[in-house]
Amino acid sequence: MSRDFTLDGVRADVAGLLGCEPAEIGPEDNLFDHGLDSMRTMVLVERWRAAGAESLEFPDLAERPELAHWLALLTGGQA
């Protein structure tokens, strides 16, 4: 299964795990400051791998925990 990753979709995935509204998360916000932890980050890695981002790794996300950076990783910089 492959999906087109969008800022709104990635934001909604993260917000769903955090139990907040997507609008509360800015593209450059540090997601760890919002309460995202390593376990929930791994949930996202597995979800996005299943959706077509097979090469995505946890360290890629942990290095810069920001939506804009994650979207660039998921789209190959085509965000």
N, CA, C and O atoms as a Tripos MOL2 file, in Angstrom:
@<TRIPOS>MOLECULE
protein
  316   315    79     0     0
PROTEIN
NO_CHARGES

@<TRIPOS>ATOM
      1 N           0.8430   -1.1770    0.0000 N.3       1 MET1
      2 CA          0.0000    0.0000    0.0000 C.3       1 MET1
      3 C           0.8880    1.2400    0.0000 C.2       1 MET1
      4 O           1.8260    1.3410    0.7900 O.2       1 MET1
      5 N           0.5900    2.1670   -0.8780 N.am      2 SER2
      6 CA          1.3660    3.3970   -0.9620 C.3       2 SER2
      7 C           0.4190    4.5760   -0.8340 C.2       2 SER2
      8 O          -0.7160    4.5320   -1.3080 O.2       2 SER2
      9 N           0.8910    5.6110   -0.1990 N.am      3 ARG3
     10 CA          0.0370    6.7840   -0.0290 C.3       3 ARG3
     11 C           0.8420    8.0280   -0.3030 C.2       3 ARG3
     12 O           2.0660    8.0410   -0.1720 O.2       3 ARG3
     13 N           0.1380    9.0710   -0.6850 N.am      4 ASP4
     14 CA          0.7700   10.3730   -0.8480 C.3       4 ASP4
     15 C           0.7870   11.0500    0.5140 C.2       4 ASP4
     16 O          -0.2590   11.2460    1.1330 O.2       4 ASP4
     17 N           1.9560   11.3980    0.9680 N.am      5 PHE5
     18 CA          2.0920   12.0410    2.2670 C.3       5 PHE5
     19 C           1.9350   13.5450    2.0960 C.2       5 PHE5
     20 O           2.5520   14.1400    1.2120 O.2       5 PHE5
     21 N           1.1160   14.1570    2.9330 N.am      6 THR6
     22 CA          0.8890   15.5970    2.9240 C.3       6 THR6
     23 C           1.1260   16.1370    4.3250 C.2       6 THR6
     24 O           1.1110   15.3850    5.2990 O.2       6 THR6
     25 N           1.3430   17.4430    4.4220 N.am      7 LEU7
     26 CA          1.5280   18.0520    5.7320 C.3       7 LEU7
     27 C           0.3020   17.8100    6.6090 C.2       7 LEU7
     28 O           0.4340   17.4590    7.7820 O.2       7 LEU7
     29 N          -0.8820   17.9950    6.0460 N.am      8 ASP8
     30 CA         -2.1040   17.7960    6.8330 C.3       8 ASP8
     31 C          -2.2460   16.3480    7.2950 C.2       8 ASP8
     32 O          -2.6730   16.0970    8.4230 O.2       8 ASP8
     33 N          -1.8950   15.4020    6.4400 N.am      9 GLY9
     34 CA         -2.0000   13.9950    6.8090 C.3       9 GLY9
     35 C          -1.0040   13.5980    7.8880 C.2       9 GLY9
     36 O          -1.3550   12.8870    8.8300 O.2       9 GLY9
     37 N           0.2310   14.0530    7.7540 N.am     10 VAL10
     38 CA          1.2600   13.7510    8.7490 C.3      10 VAL10
     39 C           0.9000   14.4220   10.0690 C.2      10 VAL10
     40 O           1.0330   13.8210   11.1350 O.2      10 VAL10
     41 N           0.4490   15.6540    9.9930 N.am     11 ARG11
     42 CA          0.0380   16.3730   11.2030 C.3      11 ARG11
     43 C          -1.1180   15.6410   11.8950 C.2      11 ARG11
     44 O          -1.1300   15.5230   13.1200 O.2      11 ARG11
     45 N          -2.0810   15.1550   11.1230 N.am     12 ALA12
     46 CA         -3.2150   14.4250   11.6960 C.3      12 ALA12
     47 C          -2.7630   13.1170   12.3470 C.2      12 ALA12
     48 O          -3.2740   12.7450   13.4040 O.2      12 ALA12
     49 N          -1.8160   12.4230   11.7300 N.am     13 ASP13
     50 CA         -1.2820   11.1910   12.3250 C.3      13 ASP13
     51 C          -0.6420   11.4730   13.6790 C.2      13 ASP13
     52 O          -0.8820   10.7530   14.6490 O.2      13 ASP13
     53 N           0.1690   12.5180   13.7410 N.am     14 VAL14
     54 CA          0.8520   12.8730   14.9900 C.3      14 VAL14
     55 C          -0.1630   13.3270   16.0360 C.2      14 VAL14
     56 O          -0.1140   12.8930   17.1870 O.2      14 VAL14
     57 N          -1.0740   14.1960   15.6350 N.am     15 ALA15
     58 CA         -2.0710   14.7120   16.5730 C.3      15 ALA15
     59 C          -2.9270   13.5850   17.1290 C.2      15 ALA15
     60 O          -3.2950   13.6130   18.3030 O.2      15 ALA15
     61 N          -3.2460   12.6030   16.3140 N.am     16 GLY16
     62 CA         -4.0310   11.4690   16.7900 C.3      16 GLY16
     63 C          -3.3340   10.7110   17.9030 C.2      16 GLY16
     64 O          -3.9760   10.2720   18.8570 O.2      16 GLY16
     65 N          -2.0350   10.5580   17.7870 N.am     17 LEU17
     66 CA         -1.2830    9.8720   18.8420 C.3      17 LEU17
     67 C          -1.1260   10.7280   20.0920 C.2      17 LEU17
     68 O          -1.0220   10.2060   21.2020 O.2      17 LEU17
     69 N          -1.1100   12.0400   19.9070 N.am     18 LEU18
     70 CA         -0.9400   12.9410   21.0450 C.3      18 LEU18
     71 C          -2.2650   13.3110   21.7000 C.2      18 LEU18
     72 O          -2.2820   13.8510   22.8070 O.2      18 LEU18
     73 N          -3.3660   13.0270   21.0290 N.am     19 GLY19
     74 CA         -4.6670   13.3660   21.5780 C.3      19 GLY19
     75 C          -4.9380   14.8620   21.5650 C.2      19 GLY19
     76 O          -5.5770   15.3930   22.4730 O.2      19 GLY19
     77 N          -4.4470   15.5390   20.5270 N.am     20 CYS20
     78 CA         -4.6750   16.9790   20.4120 C.3      20 CYS20
     79 C          -5.2290   17.2830   19.0250 C.2      20 CYS20
     80 O          -5.3340   16.3960   18.1780 O.2      20 CYS20
     81 N          -5.5750   18.5220   18.8100 N.am     21 GLU21
     82 CA         -6.0600   18.9670   17.5100 C.3      21 GLU21
     83 C          -4.8560   19.1970   16.5840 C.2      21 GLU21
     84 O          -3.8370   19.7370   17.0150 O.2      21 GLU21
     85 N          -4.9710   18.7950   15.3280 N.am     22 PRO22
     86 CA         -3.8590   19.0200   14.3960 C.3      22 PRO22
     87 C          -3.4080   20.4770   14.3220 C.2      22 PRO22
     88 O          -2.2180   20.7430   14.1510 O.2      22 PRO22
     89 N          -4.3310   21.4160   14.4460 N.am     23 ALA23
     90 CA         -3.9810   22.8370   14.3570 C.3      23 ALA23
     91 C          -3.0600   23.2960   15.4830 C.2      23 ALA23
     92 O          -2.4370   24.3540   15.3850 O.2      23 ALA23
     93 N          -2.9730   22.5110   16.5420 N.am     24 GLU24
     94 CA         -2.1050   22.8630   17.6730 C.3      24 GLU24
     95 C          -0.6270   22.6010   17.3770 C.2      24 GLU24
     96 O           0.2430   23.0100   18.1460 O.2      24 GLU24
     97 N          -0.3460   21.9240   16.2740 N.am     25 ILE25
     98 CA          1.0250   21.5360   15.9500 C.3      25 ILE25
     99 C           1.4960   22.2980   14.7250 C.2      25 ILE25
    100 O           0.9470   22.1450   13.6340 O.2      25 ILE25
    101 N           2.5200   23.1210   14.9170 N.am     26 GLY26
    102 CA          3.0910   23.8830   13.8060 C.3      26 GLY26
    103 C           4.1290   23.0730   13.0550 C.2      26 GLY26
    104 O           4.7080   22.1460   13.6220 O.2      26 GLY26
    105 N           4.3800   23.3960   11.7950 N.am     27 PRO27
    106 CA          5.3330   22.6350   10.9800 C.3      27 PRO27
    107 C           6.7560   22.6090   11.5290 C.2      27 PRO27
    108 O           7.4940   21.6550   11.2860 O.2      27 PRO27
    109 N           7.1470   23.6450   12.2650 N.am     28 GLU28
    110 CA          8.5130   23.7190   12.7950 C.3      28 GLU28
    111 C           8.5820   23.4280   14.2950 C.2      28 GLU28
    112 O           9.6550   23.5180   14.8910 O.2      28 GLU28
    113 N           7.4630   23.0860   14.9010 N.am     29 ASP29
    114 CA          7.4510   22.7630   16.3380 C.3      29 ASP29
    115 C           8.2530   21.4970   16.6210 C.2      29 ASP29
    116 O           8.2750   20.5710   15.8100 O.2      29 ASP29
    117 N           8.9060   21.4660   17.7680 N.am     30 ASN30
    118 CA          9.5630   20.2480   18.2300 C.3      30 ASN30
    119 C           8.4730   19.3340   18.7840 C.2      30 ASN30
    120 O           7.8360   19.6500   19.7880 O.2      30 ASN30
    121 N           8.2690   18.2060   18.1210 N.am     31 LEU31
    122 CA          7.1760   17.3090   18.4930 C.3      31 LEU31
    123 C           7.4030   16.6510   19.8470 C.2      31 LEU31
    124 O           6.4420   16.2540   20.5060 O.2      31 LEU31
    125 N           8.6480   16.5290   20.2690 N.am     32 PHE32
    126 CA          8.9170   15.9820   21.5990 C.3      32 PHE32
    127 C           8.4400   16.9590   22.6740 C.2      32 PHE32
    128 O           8.0210   16.5480   23.7560 O.2      32 PHE32
    129 N           8.5080   18.2590   22.3660 N.am     33 ASP33
    130 CA          7.9870   19.2610   23.2940 C.3      33 ASP33
    131 C           6.4670   19.1700   23.4220 C.2      33 ASP33
    132 O           5.9020   19.5840   24.4350 O.2      33 ASP33
    133 N           5.8170   18.6390   22.4150 N.am     34 HIS34
    134 CA          4.3640   18.4400   22.4490 C.3      34 HIS34
    135 C           3.9890   17.1570   23.1980 C.2      34 HIS34
    136 O           2.8070   16.8980   23.4280 O.2      34 HIS34
    137 N           4.9750   16.3640   23.5730 N.am     35 GLY35
    138 CA          4.7010   15.1420   24.3230 C.3      35 GLY35
    139 C           4.9140   13.8550   23.5480 C.2      35 GLY35
    140 O           4.6820   12.7700   24.0820 O.2      35 GLY35
    141 N           5.3510   13.9530   22.2970 N.am     36 LEU36
    142 CA          5.6330   12.7410   21.5370 C.3      36 LEU36
    143 C           6.8430   12.0520   22.1670 C.2      36 LEU36
    144 O           7.8270   12.7070   22.5110 O.2      36 LEU36
    145 N           6.7680   10.7520   22.3120 N.am     37 ASP37
    146 CA          7.8840    9.9970   22.8850 C.3      37 ASP37
    147 C           8.3560    8.9510   21.8800 C.2      37 ASP37
    148 O           7.7880    8.8190   20.7950 O.2      37 ASP37
    149 N           9.3930    8.2120   22.2480 N.am     38 SER38
    150 CA          9.9890    7.2590   21.3170 C.3      38 SER38
    151 C           9.0350    6.1210   20.9420 C.2      38 SER38
    152 O           9.0700    5.6430   19.8080 O.2      38 SER38
    153 N           8.2060    5.6900   21.8520 N.am     39 MET39
    154 CA          7.2680    4.6000   21.5380 C.3      39 MET39
    155 C           6.2530    5.0560   20.4830 C.2      39 MET39
    156 O           5.9840    4.3280   19.5270 O.2      39 MET39
    157 N           5.7040    6.2280   20.6520 N.am     40 ARG40
    158 CA          4.7300    6.7190   19.6770 C.3      40 ARG40
    159 C           5.4120    7.0820   18.3590 C.2      40 ARG40
    160 O           4.7990    6.9710   17.2970 O.2      40 ARG40
    161 N           6.6580    7.5100   18.4160 N.am     41 THR41
    162 CA          7.3950    7.7640   17.1810 C.3      41 THR41
    163 C           7.5740    6.4600   16.4070 C.2      41 THR41
    164 O           7.4560    6.4480   15.1820 O.2      41 THR41
    165 N           7.8530    5.3760   17.1030 N.am     42 MET42
    166 CA          7.9770    4.0740   16.4320 C.3      42 MET42
    167 C           6.6480    3.6340   15.8340 C.2      42 MET42
    168 O           6.6300    3.0060   14.7750 O.2      42 MET42
    169 N           5.5380    3.9480   16.4890 N.am     43 VAL43
    170 CA          4.2170    3.6590   15.9110 C.3      43 VAL43
    171 C           4.0880    4.3700   14.5660 C.2      43 VAL43
    172 O           3.6160    3.7880   13.5900 O.2      43 VAL43
    173 N           4.5090    5.6280   14.5240 N.am     44 LEU44
    174 CA          4.4500    6.3830   13.2710 C.3      44 LEU44
    175 C           5.3680    5.7810   12.2160 C.2      44 LEU44
    176 O           4.9810    5.6670   11.0530 O.2      44 LEU44
    177 N           6.5740    5.3950   12.6050 N.am     45 VAL45
    178 CA          7.5000    4.7710   11.6570 C.3      45 VAL45
    179 C           6.8480    3.5440   11.0380 C.2      45 VAL45
    180 O           6.8600    3.3900    9.8160 O.2      45 VAL45
    181 N           6.2890    2.6830   11.8500 N.am     46 GLU46
    182 CA          5.6750    1.4590   11.3340 C.3      46 GLU46
    183 C           4.4570    1.7660   10.4630 C.2      46 GLU46
    184 O           4.2650    1.1350    9.4240 O.2      46 GLU46
    185 N           3.6420    2.7200   10.8760 N.am     47 ARG47
    186 CA          2.4600    3.1110   10.0900 C.3      47 ARG47
    187 C           2.8780    3.6470    8.7290 C.2      47 ARG47
    188 O           2.3000    3.2790    7.7070 O.2      47 ARG47
    189 N           3.8860    4.5170    8.7170 N.am     48 TRP48
    190 CA          4.3010    5.1330    7.4700 C.3      48 TRP48
    191 C           5.0710    4.1600    6.5880 C.2      48 TRP48
    192 O           5.0110    4.2620    5.3630 O.2      48 TRP48
    193 N           5.7870    3.2280    7.1820 N.am     49 ARG49
    194 CA          6.4250    2.1770    6.3760 C.3      49 ARG49
    195 C           5.3550    1.3490    5.6620 C.2      49 ARG49
    196 O           5.4780    1.0460    4.4750 O.2      49 ARG49
    197 N           4.3200    0.9940    6.3940 N.am     50 ALA50
    198 CA          3.2320    0.1980    5.8110 C.3      50 ALA50
    199 C           2.5130    0.9670    4.6960 C.2      50 ALA50
    200 O           1.9220    0.3710    3.7950 O.2      50 ALA50
    201 N           2.5740    2.3020    4.7750 N.am     51 ALA51
    202 CA          1.9160    3.1470    3.7800 C.3      51 ALA51
    203 C           2.8360    3.4990    2.6110 C.2      51 ALA51
    204 O           2.4500    4.2710    1.7340 O.2      51 ALA51
    205 N           4.0410    2.9430    2.5920 N.am     52 GLY52
    206 CA          4.9160    3.1360    1.4480 C.3      52 GLY52
    207 C           6.2730    3.7430    1.7170 C.2      52 GLY52
    208 O           7.0900    3.8110    0.7990 O.2      52 GLY52
    209 N           6.5530    4.1830    2.9130 N.am     53 ALA53
    210 CA          7.8520    4.7910    3.2400 C.3      53 ALA53
    211 C           8.7750    3.7180    3.8260 C.2      53 ALA53
    212 O           9.2090    3.8120    4.9740 O.2      53 ALA53
    213 N           9.0640    2.7000    3.0140 N.am     54 GLU54
    214 CA          9.7930    1.5250    3.4990 C.3      54 GLU54
    215 C          11.1700    1.8190    4.0750 C.2      54 GLU54
    216 O          11.6340    1.0910    4.9530 O.2      54 GLU54
    217 N          11.8340    2.8680    3.6030 N.am     55 SER55
    218 CA         13.2040    3.1410    4.0660 C.3      55 SER55
    219 C          13.2610    4.0490    5.2960 C.2      55 SER55
    220 O          14.3480    4.3570    5.7850 O.2      55 SER55
    221 N          12.1130    4.4750    5.7920 N.am     56 LEU56
    222 CA         12.0770    5.3640    6.9590 C.3      56 LEU56
    223 C          12.5980    4.6450    8.2030 C.2      56 LEU56
    224 O          12.2460    3.4930    8.4590 O.2      56 LEU56
    225 N          13.4360    5.3330    8.9680 N.am     57 GLU57
    226 CA         14.0090    4.7730   10.1900 C.3      57 GLU57
    227 C          13.7710    5.7250   11.3610 C.2      57 GLU57
    228 O          13.6620    6.9370   11.1740 O.2      57 GLU57
    229 N          13.6930    5.1720   12.5570 N.am     58 PHE58
    230 CA         13.4760    5.9720   13.7650 C.3      58 PHE58
    231 C          14.4960    7.1020   13.9070 C.2      58 PHE58
    232 O          14.0950    8.2340   14.1770 O.2      58 PHE58
    233 N          15.8070    6.8440   13.7350 N.am     59 PRO59
    234 CA         16.7730    7.9360   13.9110 C.3      59 PRO59
    235 C          16.5270    9.1120   12.9670 C.2      59 PRO59
    236 O          16.8320   10.2540   13.3120 O.2      59 PRO59
    237 N          15.9760    8.8440   11.7710 N.am     60 ASP60
    238 CA         15.6710    9.9180   10.8400 C.3      60 ASP60
    239 C          14.6840   10.9020   11.4580 C.2      60 ASP60
    240 O          14.8220   12.1150   11.2990 O.2      60 ASP60
    241 N          13.6850   10.3680   12.1650 N.am     61 LEU61
    242 CA         12.6720   11.2130   12.7810 C.3      61 LEU61
    243 C          13.1840   11.8450   14.0730 C.2      61 LEU61
    244 O          12.9020   13.0120   14.3450 O.2      61 LEU61
    245 N          13.9280   11.0910   14.8610 N.am     62 ALA62
    246 CA         14.3970   11.5840   16.1590 C.3      62 ALA62
    247 C          15.4260   12.7030   16.0060 C.2      62 ALA62
    248 O          15.5280   13.5780   16.8670 O.2      62 ALA62
    249 N          16.1780   12.6760   14.9230 N.am     63 GLU63
    250 CA         17.2110   13.6840   14.7010 C.3      63 GLU63
    251 C          16.6230   15.0970   14.6390 C.2      63 GLU63
    252 O          17.1820   16.0330   15.2110 O.2      63 GLU63
    253 N          15.5160   15.2410   13.9540 N.am     64 ARG64
    254 CA         14.8130   16.5340   13.8480 C.3      64 ARG64
    255 C          13.3190   16.2690   13.9660 C.2      64 ARG64
    256 O          12.6580   16.0280   12.9560 O.2      64 ARG64
    257 N          12.7810   16.3070   15.1660 N.am     65 PRO65
    258 CA         11.3660   15.9730   15.3730 C.3      65 PRO65
    259 C          10.4180   17.1340   15.0450 C.2      65 PRO65
    260 O           9.7550   17.6890   15.9210 O.2      65 PRO65
    261 N          10.3800   17.4760   13.7620 N.am     66 GLU66
    262 CA          9.5410   18.5720   13.2800 C.3      66 GLU66
    263 C           8.7310   18.0670   12.0890 C.2      66 GLU66
    264 O           9.2470   17.3150   11.2620 O.2      66 GLU66
    265 N           7.4740   18.4730   11.9970 N.am     67 LEU67
    266 CA          6.6190   18.0280   10.9010 C.3      67 LEU67
    267 C           7.2220   18.3180    9.5330 C.2      67 LEU67
    268 O           7.2090   17.4580    8.6520 O.2      67 LEU67
    269 N           7.7460   19.5180    9.3520 N.am     68 ALA68
    270 CA          8.2860   19.9000    8.0450 C.3      68 ALA68
    271 C           9.4360   18.9710    7.6400 C.2      68 ALA68
    272 O           9.5240   18.5480    6.4870 O.2      68 ALA68
    273 N          10.3000   18.6640    8.5830 N.am     69 HIS69
    274 CA         11.4170   17.7550    8.2920 C.3      69 HIS69
    275 C          10.9080   16.3540    7.9920 C.2      69 HIS69
    276 O          11.3730   15.7060    7.0550 O.2      69 HIS69
    277 N           9.9520   15.8860    8.7890 N.am     70 TRP70
    278 CA          9.4040   14.5480    8.5680 C.3      70 TRP70
    279 C           8.7260   14.4420    7.2180 C.2      70 TRP70
    280 O           8.8660   13.4290    6.5340 O.2      70 TRP70
    281 N           7.9920   15.4720    6.8210 N.am     71 LEU71
    282 CA          7.3440   15.4540    5.5240 C.3      71 LEU71
    283 C           8.3720   15.3980    4.4080 C.2      71 LEU71
    284 O           8.1830   14.6800    3.4260 O.2      71 LEU71
    285 N           9.4560   16.1460    4.5460 N.am     72 ALA72
    286 CA         10.5340   16.0920    3.5460 C.3      72 ALA72
    287 C          11.1060   14.6870    3.4500 C.2      72 ALA72
    288 O          11.3840   14.2160    2.3470 O.2      72 ALA72
    289 N          11.2880   14.0120    4.5640 N.am     73 LEU73
    290 CA         11.7740   12.6360    4.5320 C.3      73 LEU73
    291 C          10.7820   11.7130    3.8320 C.2      73 LEU73
    292 O          11.1720   10.8550    3.0400 O.2      73 LEU73
    293 N           9.5120   11.8920    4.1260 N.am     74 LEU74
    294 CA          8.4660   11.0180    3.5820 C.3      74 LEU74
    295 C           8.2300   11.2390    2.0960 C.2      74 LEU74
    296 O           7.7880   10.3290    1.3930 O.2      74 LEU74
    297 N           8.5190   12.4350    1.6170 N.am     75 THR75
    298 CA          8.2480   12.7510    0.2150 C.3      75 THR75
    299 C           9.5140   12.8680   -0.6210 C.2      75 THR75
    300 O           9.4540   13.2080   -1.8030 O.2      75 THR75
    301 N          10.6420   12.5920   -0.0180 N.am     76 GLY76
    302 CA         11.8990   12.7310   -0.7470 C.3      76 GLY76
    303 C          12.2130   14.1780   -1.0700 C.2      76 GLY76
    304 O          12.8560   14.4810   -2.0750 O.2      76 GLY76
    305 N          11.7460   15.0750   -0.1970 N.am     77 GLY77
    306 CA         11.9950   16.4890   -0.3880 C.3      77 GLY77
    307 C          11.0210   17.1550   -1.3380 C.2      77 GLY77
    308 O          11.2100   18.3090   -1.7240 O.2      77 GLY77
    309 N           9.9730   16.4250   -1.7160 N.am     78 GLN78
    310 CA          8.9840   16.9620   -2.6540 C.3      78 GLN78
    311 C           7.7460   17.5070   -1.9670 C.2      78 GLN78
    312 O           6.6640   17.5090   -2.5540 O.2      78 GLN78
    313 N           7.8870   17.9690   -0.7350 N.am     79 ALA79
    314 CA          6.7420   18.4700    0.0210 C.3      79 ALA79
    315 C           6.1790   19.7450   -0.5680 C.2      79 ALA79
    316 O           5.2090   20.2920   -0.0430 O.2      79 ALA79
@<TRIPOS>BOND
     1     1     2 1
     2     2     3 1
     3     3     4 2
     4     3     5 am
     5     5     6 1
     6     6     7 1
     7     7     8 2
     8     7     9 am
     9     9    10 1
    10    10    11 1
    11    11    12 2
    12    11    13 am
    13    13    14 1
    14    14    15 1
    15    15    16 2
    16    15    17 am
    17    17    18 1
    18    18    19 1
    19    19    20 2
    20    19    21 am
    21    21    22 1
    22    22    23 1
    23    23    24 2
    24    23    25 am
    25    25    26 1
    26    26    27 1
    27    27    28 2
    28    27    29 am
    29    29    30 1
    30    30    31 1
    31    31    32 2
    32    31    33 am
    33    33    34 1
    34    34    35 1
    35    35    36 2
    36    35    37 am
    37    37    38 1
    38    38    39 1
    39    39    40 2
    40    39    41 am
    41    41    42 1
    42    42    43 1
    43    43    44 2
    44    43    45 am
    45    45    46 1
    46    46    47 1
    47    47    48 2
    48    47    49 am
    49    49    50 1
    50    50    51 1
    51    51    52 2
    52    51    53 am
    53    53    54 1
    54    54    55 1
    55    55    56 2
    56    55    57 am
    57    57    58 1
    58    58    59 1
    59    59    60 2
    60    59    61 am
    61    61    62 1
    62    62    63 1
    63    63    64 2
    64    63    65 am
    65    65    66 1
    66    66    67 1
    67    67    68 2
    68    67    69 am
    69    69    70 1
    70    70    71 1
    71    71    72 2
    72    71    73 am
    73    73    74 1
    74    74    75 1
    75    75    76 2
    76    75    77 am
    77    77    78 1
    78    78    79 1
    79    79    80 2
    80    79    81 am
    81    81    82 1
    82    82    83 1
    83    83    84 2
    84    83    85 am
    85    85    86 1
    86    86    87 1
    87    87    88 2
    88    87    89 am
    89    89    90 1
    90    90    91 1
    91    91    92 2
    92    91    93 am
    93    93    94 1
    94    94    95 1
    95    95    96 2
    96    95    97 am
    97    97    98 1
    98    98    99 1
    99    99   100 2
   100    99   101 am
   101   101   102 1
   102   102   103 1
   103   103   104 2
   104   103   105 am
   105   105   106 1
   106   106   107 1
   107   107   108 2
   108   107   109 am
   109   109   110 1
   110   110   111 1
   111   111   112 2
   112   111   113 am
   113   113   114 1
   114   114   115 1
   115   115   116 2
   116   115   117 am
   117   117   118 1
   118   118   119 1
   119   119   120 2
   120   119   121 am
   121   121   122 1
   122   122   123 1
   123   123   124 2
   124   123   125 am
   125   125   126 1
   126   126   127 1
   127   127   128 2
   128   127   129 am
   129   129   130 1
   130   130   131 1
   131   131   132 2
   132   131   133 am
   133   133   134 1
   134   134   135 1
   135   135   136 2
   136   135   137 am
   137   137   138 1
   138   138   139 1
   139   139   140 2
   140   139   141 am
   141   141   142 1
   142   142   143 1
   143   143   144 2
   144   143   145 am
   145   145   146 1
   146   146   147 1
   147   147   148 2
   148   147   149 am
   149   149   150 1
   150   150   151 1
   151   151   152 2
   152   151   153 am
   153   153   154 1
   154   154   155 1
   155   155   156 2
   156   155   157 am
   157   157   158 1
   158   158   159 1
   159   159   160 2
   160   159   161 am
   161   161   162 1
   162   162   163 1
   163   163   164 2
   164   163   165 am
   165   165   166 1
   166   166   167 1
   167   167   168 2
   168   167   169 am
   169   169   170 1
   170   170   171 1
   171   171   172 2
   172   171   173 am
   173   173   174 1
   174   174   175 1
   175   175   176 2
   176   175   177 am
   177   177   178 1
   178   178   179 1
   179   179   180 2
   180   179   181 am
   181   181   182 1
   182   182   183 1
   183   183   184 2
   184   183   185 am
   185   185   186 1
   186   186   187 1
   187   187   188 2
   188   187   189 am
   189   189   190 1
   190   190   191 1
   191   191   192 2
   192   191   193 am
   193   193   194 1
   194   194   195 1
   195   195   196 2
   196   195   197 am
   197   197   198 1
   198   198   199 1
   199   199   200 2
   200   199   201 am
   201   201   202 1
   202   202   203 1
   203   203   204 2
   204   203   205 am
   205   205   206 1
   206   206   207 1
   207   207   208 2
   208   207   209 am
   209   209   210 1
   210   210   211 1
   211   211   212 2
   212   211   213 am
   213   213   214 1
   214   214   215 1
   215   215   216 2
   216   215   217 am
   217   217   218 1
   218   218   219 1
   219   219   220 2
   220   219   221 am
   221   221   222 1
   222   222   223 1
   223   223   224 2
   224   223   225 am
   225   225   226 1
   226   226   227 1
   227   227   228 2
   228   227   229 am
   229   229   230 1
   230   230   231 1
   231   231   232 2
   232   231   233 am
   233   233   234 1
   234   234   235 1
   235   235   236 2
   236   235   237 am
   237   237   238 1
   238   238   239 1
   239   239   240 2
   240   239   241 am
   241   241   242 1
   242   242   243 1
   243   243   244 2
   244   243   245 am
   245   245   246 1
   246   246   247 1
   247   247   248 2
   248   247   249 am
   249   249   250 1
   250   250   251 1
   251   251   252 2
   252   251   253 am
   253   253   254 1
   254   254   255 1
   255   255   256 2
   256   255   257 am
   257   257   258 1
   258   258   259 1
   259   259   260 2
   260   259   261 am
   261   261   262 1
   262   262   263 1
   263   263   264 2
   264   263   265 am
   265   265   266 1
   266   266   267 1
   267   267   268 2
   268   267   269 am
   269   269   270 1
   270   270   271 1
   271   271   272 2
   272   271   273 am
   273   273   274 1
   274   274   275 1
   275   275   276 2
   276   275   277 am
   277   277   278 1
   278   278   279 1
   279   279   280 2
   280   279   281 am
   281   281   282 1
   282   282   283 1
   283   283   284 2
   284   283   285 am
   285   285   286 1
   286   286   287 1
   287   287   288 2
   288   287   289 am
   289   289   290 1
   290   290   291 1
   291   291   292 2
   292   291   293 am
   293   293   294 1
   294   294   295 1
   295   295   296 2
   296   295   297 am
   297   297   298 1
   298   298   299 1
   299   299   300 2
   300   299   301 am
   301   301   302 1
   302   302   303 1
   303   303   304 2
   304   303   305 am
   305   305   306 1
   306   306   307 1
   307   307   308 2
   308   307   309 am
   309   309   310 1
   310   310   311 1
   311   311   312 2
   312   311   313 am
   313   313   314 1
   314   314   315 1
   315   315   316 2
@<TRIPOS>SUBSTRUCTURE
     1 MET1         2 RESIDUE 1 A MET
     2 SER2         6 RESIDUE 1 A SER
     3 ARG3        10 RESIDUE 1 A ARG
     4 ASP4        14 RESIDUE 1 A ASP
     5 PHE5        18 RESIDUE 1 A PHE
     6 THR6        22 RESIDUE 1 A THR
     7 LEU7        26 RESIDUE 1 A LEU
     8 ASP8        30 RESIDUE 1 A ASP
     9 GLY9        34 RESIDUE 1 A GLY
    10 VAL10       38 RESIDUE 1 A VAL
    11 ARG11       42 RESIDUE 1 A ARG
    12 ALA12       46 RESIDUE 1 A ALA
    13 ASP13       50 RESIDUE 1 A ASP
    14 VAL14       54 RESIDUE 1 A VAL
    15 ALA15       58 RESIDUE 1 A ALA
    16 GLY16       62 RESIDUE 1 A GLY
    17 LEU17       66 RESIDUE 1 A LEU
    18 LEU18       70 RESIDUE 1 A LEU
    19 GLY19       74 RESIDUE 1 A GLY
    20 CYS20       78 RESIDUE 1 A CYS
    21 GLU21       82 RESIDUE 1 A GLU
    22 PRO22       86 RESIDUE 1 A PRO
    23 ALA23       90 RESIDUE 1 A ALA
    24 GLU24       94 RESIDUE 1 A GLU
    25 ILE25       98 RESIDUE 1 A ILE
    26 GLY26      102 RESIDUE 1 A GLY
    27 PRO27      106 RESIDUE 1 A PRO
    28 GLU28      110 RESIDUE 1 A GLU
    29 ASP29      114 RESIDUE 1 A ASP
    30 ASN30      118 RESIDUE 1 A ASN
    31 LEU31      122 RESIDUE 1 A LEU
    32 PHE32      126 RESIDUE 1 A PHE
    33 ASP33      130 RESIDUE 1 A ASP
    34 HIS34      134 RESIDUE 1 A HIS
    35 GLY35      138 RESIDUE 1 A GLY
    36 LEU36      142 RESIDUE 1 A LEU
    37 ASP37      146 RESIDUE 1 A ASP
    38 SER38      150 RESIDUE 1 A SER
    39 MET39      154 RESIDUE 1 A MET
    40 ARG40      158 RESIDUE 1 A ARG
    41 THR41      162 RESIDUE 1 A THR
    42 MET42      166 RESIDUE 1 A MET
    43 VAL43      170 RESIDUE 1 A VAL
    44 LEU44      174 RESIDUE 1 A LEU
    45 VAL45      178 RESIDUE 1 A VAL
    46 GLU46      182 RESIDUE 1 A GLU
    47 ARG47      186 RESIDUE 1 A ARG
    48 TRP48      190 RESIDUE 1 A TRP
    49 ARG49      194 RESIDUE 1 A ARG
    50 ALA50      198 RESIDUE 1 A ALA
    51 ALA51      202 RESIDUE 1 A ALA
    52 GLY52      206 RESIDUE 1 A GLY
    53 ALA53      210 RESIDUE 1 A ALA
    54 GLU54      214 RESIDUE 1 A GLU
    55 SER55      218 RESIDUE 1 A SER
    56 LEU56      222 RESIDUE 1 A LEU
    57 GLU57      226 RESIDUE 1 A GLU
    58 PHE58      230 RESIDUE 1 A PHE
    59 PRO59      234 RESIDUE 1 A PRO
    60 ASP60      238 RESIDUE 1 A ASP
    61 LEU61      242 RESIDUE 1 A LEU
    62 ALA62      246 RESIDUE 1 A ALA
    63 GLU63      250 RESIDUE 1 A GLU
    64 ARG64      254 RESIDUE 1 A ARG
    65 PRO65      258 RESIDUE 1 A PRO
    66 GLU66      262 RESIDUE 1 A GLU
    67 LEU67      266 RESIDUE 1 A LEU
    68 ALA68      270 RESIDUE 1 A ALA
    69 HIS69      274 RESIDUE 1 A HIS
    70 TRP70      278 RESIDUE 1 A TRP
    71 LEU71      282 RESIDUE 1 A LEU
    72 ALA72      286 RESIDUE 1 A ALA
    73 LEU73      290 RESIDUE 1 A LEU
    74 LEU74      294 RESIDUE 1 A LEU
    75 THR75      298 RESIDUE 1 A THR
    76 GLY76      302 RESIDUE 1 A GLY
    77 GLY77      306 RESIDUE 1 A GLY
    78 GLN78      310 RESIDUE 1 A GLN
    79 ALA79      314 RESIDUE 1 A ALA
